[in-house]
Amino acid sequence: MSPSLTAGVLDPRGPVAANEYLLLQNATLVMLALIVPIIILTLVFAWWFRAGNKRAKRKLDWNYSGGLEVVNWMVPLMIILFLGGMGWVAAHALDPAKPLPAQSAQAEPLEIQVVSLDWKWLFIYPGAGVAAVNHLVVPAGRVLHLQLTSSTVMNSFFVPQLGSQIYTMAGMTTTLYLQADHPGTFPGRSVQFSGDGFSDMRFDVDAVAPSDYDAWLARARARGASLDAAGYAALAKPGTSPAREYRLAEPHLFNTILAASMSPGSSSSH
């Protein structure tokens, strides 16, 4: 299944993106409830008090009217407070590091480690012993626990249909919980400019049935090239890359990358 050209934040396919979309809808409706009457009244006043309307009389002088000032300021103030309250509640409910409820007690979150490189994405499955570049395969309906870092400059991970853009930074780990409700292919991208290859730093998230996910893991172990320290060093060199799978020969590769980025002499510190 190829990703839709129109896929984005207005086409949510997971619980995080769905809640973000609901927040966007609610905020838009609240703002329209204020803006639409103002636009209508502006047009009505402009038409009624036009120069050619002899019936239009300005009978009151409301300059420095305390009561009118209270009405003029209370309505937008209430709207701002209401929108601020919505944002406050949603910001805590949609905290990227807040675990999502699992579909069943047996389905623990799938651990995935994400590394942004110049200019590609490396996805590591530590529990399965495989890794992939620019291709994230996940079981549909299962909660994903992503740990993210960068081997170089700061970047930003975003799958619009699943939600929650989050930054990757060298020497630091950020946490993100996502879930794809149904099978499908969802485009992901970098949304932080990071150099010449930034525009090609894209990937696909393939949400598949659990049996298809297990089959993909088996193929990656059987056919993928070995990703060891030397293989990672070659992969980390600046440049774009097609999607590919690896056998993970270094089980602690993510921690090694993280530790290297924290060292004083690392290139990411410049």
C-alpha positions in Angstrom: 0.0 0.0 0.0 1.5 3.3 -1.0 1.1 6.3 1.2 -1.5 8.8 0.2 -0.4 12.1 -1.2 -3.0 13.8 1.0 -2.1 12.0 4.2 -1.4 14.2 7.1 -2.5 15.5 10.5 -6.1 15.8 9.2 -6.2 12.1 8.5 -5.3 10.5 11.9 -4.7 6.8 12.1 -3.7 6.4 15.7 -5.0 7.4 19.1 -2.4 10.2 19.6 -3.1 11.8 16.2 -6.8 11.4 16.7 -6.7 13.3 20.1 -4.6 16.0 18.5 -7.0 16.3 15.6 -9.9 16.5 18.1 -8.1 19.3 19.9 -7.6 21.1 16.6 -11.2 20.8 15.8 -12.4 22.0 19.2 -10.1 25.0 19.2 -11.2 25.9 15.6 -14.9 25.8 16.6 -14.3 27.9 19.7 -12.5 30.6 17.7 -15.1 30.5 14.9 -17.8 31.1 17.5 -16.1 34.5 18.2 -14.8 35.4 14.7 -17.9 34.6 12.6 -20.3 36.9 14.6 -17.6 39.6 14.5 -17.2 39.3 10.7 -21.0 39.4 10.2 -21.5 42.4 12.6 -18.6 44.2 10.8 -20.4 43.8 7.5 -23.8 44.8 8.9 -22.4 47.9 10.6 -20.5 48.9 7.5 -23.6 48.6 5.4 -25.9 50.3 7.9 -23.7 53.3 8.6 -22.7 53.8 5.0 -22.6 57.4 3.8 -25.8 57.1 1.7 -28.0 55.8 4.5 -29.9 58.8 5.9 -31.7 56.7 8.5 -28.5 55.8 10.3 -28.1 58.0 13.4 -25.3 57.9 15.9 -27.3 58.8 19.0 -25.0 57.6 21.8 -21.5 58.7 22.9 -19.9 55.6 24.3 -16.4 57.1 24.8 -14.9 55.9 28.1 -17.9 53.8 28.9 -16.9 51.4 31.6 -19.8 49.0 31.0 -19.0 48.8 27.3 -15.3 48.3 28.0 -16.1 45.4 30.3 -18.2 43.7 27.6 -15.6 44.4 24.9 -12.8 42.8 26.9 -14.6 40.0 28.8 -15.7 38.1 25.7 -12.2 37.7 24.2 -10.7 37.1 27.7 -13.2 34.3 28.3 -12.3 32.8 24.9 -8.6 33.0 25.6 -9.0 31.4 29.1 -11.1 28.6 27.6 -8.6 27.9 24.8 -5.8 28.1 27.3 -7.6 25.6 29.5 -8.1 23.2 26.6 -4.4 23.5 25.7 -3.3 22.9 29.3 -5.4 19.7 29.6 -4.4 18.4 26.2 -0.7 19.1 26.8 -0.7 16.8 29.8 -3.0 14.2 28.2 -0.8 14.1 25.1 2.6 14.1 26.8 4.9 12.2 24.4 6.4 10.3 27.3 3.0 9.3 28.8 2.4 5.5 28.1 -0.6 4.6 26.0 -3.0 1.9 27.3 -2.2 -1.5 25.9 -4.8 -3.4 24.0 -4.3 -6.5 26.1 -2.2 -7.5 29.1 -0.1 -9.8 26.9 0.8 -7.0 24.4 3.6 -5.1 26.0 4.8 -2.0 24.2 7.2 -2.7 21.3 10.6 -1.2 22.1 12.1 0.6 19.2 15.3 2.8 19.2 15.5 5.6 16.7 18.7 7.4 15.6 18.8 10.4 13.3 21.8 10.4 11.0 23.0 12.7 8.2 20.6 12.2 6.3 18.7 9.0 7.1 16.8 7.4 10.0 18.1 4.3 11.7 15.5 2.1 13.5 16.8 -0.5 16.0 14.7 -3.4 17.3 16.7 -4.4 20.4 14.4 -7.3 21.4 14.4 -8.8 17.9 18.0 -8.3 16.9 17.3 -6.4 13.7 17.6 -2.8 12.4 16.3 -0.9 9.4 17.1 2.3 7.6 14.3 4.6 6.4 11.7 1.8 7.0 9.8 1.3 10.2 7.7 -1.9 10.3 5.4 -2.3 13.3 2.4 -4.5 14.2 -0.9 -2.7 13.8 -2.7 -2.1 17.1 0.3 -2.5 19.3 1.7 0.4 21.4 5.1 1.5 20.3 7.7 2.8 22.8 10.3 4.8 20.9 13.6 6.0 22.4 15.1 8.7 20.2 18.5 10.3 19.9 20.8 11.9 17.2 24.3 10.9 16.2 24.9 14.4 14.8 22.9 17.7 14.8 19.5 18.1 16.3 16.6 16.7 14.2 12.9 16.2 14.5 10.9 12.9 14.1 7.3 13.2 12.8 4.7 10.8 11.4 1.8 13.2 10.8 -0.9 10.5 10.7 0.3 9.0 14.0 1.1 12.2 15.8 3.5 13.9 18.2 6.5 15.5 16.5 9.5 15.2 18.8 13.2 16.3 18.6 16.2 14.1 18.6 19.4 15.5 20.2 22.9 14.1 20.4 23.8 12.9 23.8 20.2 12.9 25.0 17.3 10.5 24.8 13.7 11.5 24.2 10.7 9.2 24.6 7.6 8.9 22.5 4.6 6.5 22.6 2.7 6.0 19.4 0.2 3.4 17.9 -1.2 2.7 14.5 -4.8 1.5 14.9 -5.0 -0.3 11.6 -2.7 -1.7 8.9 -1.4 0.9 6.4 1.6 2.8 5.2 2.2 6.2 6.8 4.8 8.6 5.6 7.3 10.0 8.1 9.8 12.7 7.7 12.4 15.0 9.3 10.9 18.5 10.1 14.1 20.1 11.3 16.5 21.4 8.7 19.8 19.5 9.1 21.9 20.2 5.9 22.1 19.3 2.2 20.2 15.9 2.4 17.4 17.2 4.6 14.8 17.1 1.9 15.4 13.3 1.3 15.3 12.4 5.0 12.0 10.5 4.7 10.8 7.1 5.7 7.7 5.0 5.7 5.9 3.4 8.7 4.4 0.1 7.6 1.8 -1.1 10.1 1.1 -4.7 9.4 -0.7 -7.7 10.9 1.2 -9.4 13.7 1.9 -12.5 11.5 3.3 -10.3 8.7 5.5 -8.4 11.3 7.0 -11.7 12.5 7.6 -12.7 8.9 9.4 -9.4 8.2 11.6 -9.9 11.3 12.5 -13.4 10.0 13.4 -12.1 6.6 15.5 -9.3 8.1 17.5 -11.8 10.2 18.0 -14.1 7.2 18.8 -11.7 4.4 19.9 -8.4 6.1 23.5 -7.4 6.2 25.3 -7.5 9.5 25.2 -4.1 11.4 28.3 -4.1 13.6 30.5 -1.2 14.7 32.2 -1.0 11.3 28.9 -1.2 9.5 27.5 1.6 11.6 30.5 3.8 11.0 30.0 3.4 7.2 26.2 4.1 7.6 26.8 7.2 9.8 28.7 9.0 7.0 26.8 11.9 5.6 24.6 10.9 2.6 21.1 9.6 1.8 20.2 5.9 1.7 17.5 3.7 0.4 15.4 1.6 2.8 17.2 -1.6 3.9 17.2 -4.1 6.7 20.1 -5.4 8.9 20.9 -8.1 11.3 21.9 -6.4 14.6 25.4 -7.7 15.4 25.9 -5.1 18.2 23.1 -5.5 20.7 24.0 -2.3 22.6 24.4 -0.2 19.5 22.0 2.5 20.7 23.8 3.0 24.0 27.1 3.1 22.1 25.8 5.8 19.8 24.5 7.7 22.8 27.8 7.5 24.7 29.8 8.5 21.7 27.7 11.6 21.2 28.2 12.6 24.9 32.0 12.4 24.7 33.9 15.7 24.6 35.6 14.9 21.3 32.6 13.8 19.3 31.7 15.6 16.1 28.2 16.3 17.3 29.5 18.6 20.0 30.8 21.1 17.4 
